[in-house]
């Protein structure tokens, strides 16, 4: 999750710098928030907000997305059911 969050943080910063277009940011948001929308992802996010593996600005941005009543993110286990498969 730290690697995934680091990647998302890079995409977000590159978007702010004009190096990544809106679609790339939206795709990255959709995937990252789909992972955070799972019980394990949500548990990790609670931990991450305290330990700050990302810059505070990225944490605030992600939290705002998660709190937004206008956004709905399906859990990754719905989008890619094999993530929910038992091994």
C-alpha positions in Angstrom: 0.0 0.0 0.0 2.9 2.4 0.7 4.1 1.9 -2.9 0.6 2.4 -4.3 0.1 5.5 -2.3 3.5 6.8 -3.3 2.6 6.3 -6.9 -0.7 8.1 -6.4 1.1 11.0 -4.7 3.5 11.2 -7.7 0.6 11.3 -10.2 -1.1 13.9 -8.1 2.0 16.2 -8.0 2.7 15.7 -11.7 -0.9 16.7 -12.4 -0.5 19.8 -10.3 2.6 20.6 -12.3 0.8 20.1 -15.6 2.7 17.0 -16.6 -0.2 14.5 -16.3 -3.6 15.1 -17.8 -7.0 14.9 -16.0 -7.8 11.5 -17.3 -4.6 10.0 -15.9 -5.3 11.5 -12.5 -8.9 10.2 -12.5 -7.8 6.7 -13.4 -5.2 6.7 -10.6 -7.8 8.1 -8.2 -10.3 5.4 -9.2 -7.9 2.6 -8.6 -6.4 3.9 -5.4 -9.8 4.7 -3.8 -11.1 1.4 -5.0 -8.4 -0.3 -2.9 -9.1 2.1 0.1 -12.8 1.3 -0.2 -12.2 -2.3 1.0 -12.1 -3.2 4.7 -8.4 -3.8 4.6 -7.8 -0.6 2.6 -9.9 1.4 5.0 -7.9 0.0 7.9 -4.7 0.9 6.2 -5.9 4.4 5.5 -6.7 5.0 9.2 -3.1 3.9 10.0 -1.7 6.0 7.1 -3.4 9.2 8.2 -1.5 8.8 11.6 1.9 7.7 10.2 1.9 10.0 7.1 3.5 7.9 4.3 2.5 10.8 1.9 2.8 14.5 2.1 0.0 16.2 4.2 -1.4 17.8 1.0 -1.9 14.4 -0.6 -3.4 13.0 2.5 -5.9 15.9 2.7 -6.7 15.5 -1.1 -7.4 11.8 -0.7 -9.5 12.3 2.4 -11.5 15.0 0.7 -12.2 12.6 -2.1 -13.2 9.9 0.3 -15.5 12.3 2.2 -17.1 13.8 -0.9 -20.8 13.0 -1.1 -20.6 13.4 -4.9 -18.1 10.6 -5.4 -18.7 6.9 -5.3 -15.9 4.4 -5.5 -16.6 0.8 -5.9 -14.3 -1.5 -3.9 -11.5 -3.1 -5.9 -13.1 -6.5 -5.0 -16.1 -5.5 -7.1 -14.0 -4.1 -10.0 -11.5 -7.0 -10.0 -13.2 -9.9 -8.1 -10.0 -12.0 -8.0 -8.8 -9.7 -5.3 -11.5 -11.2 -3.1 -10.7 -14.8 -4.0 -9.6 -17.1 -1.2 -6.2 -18.8 -1.9 
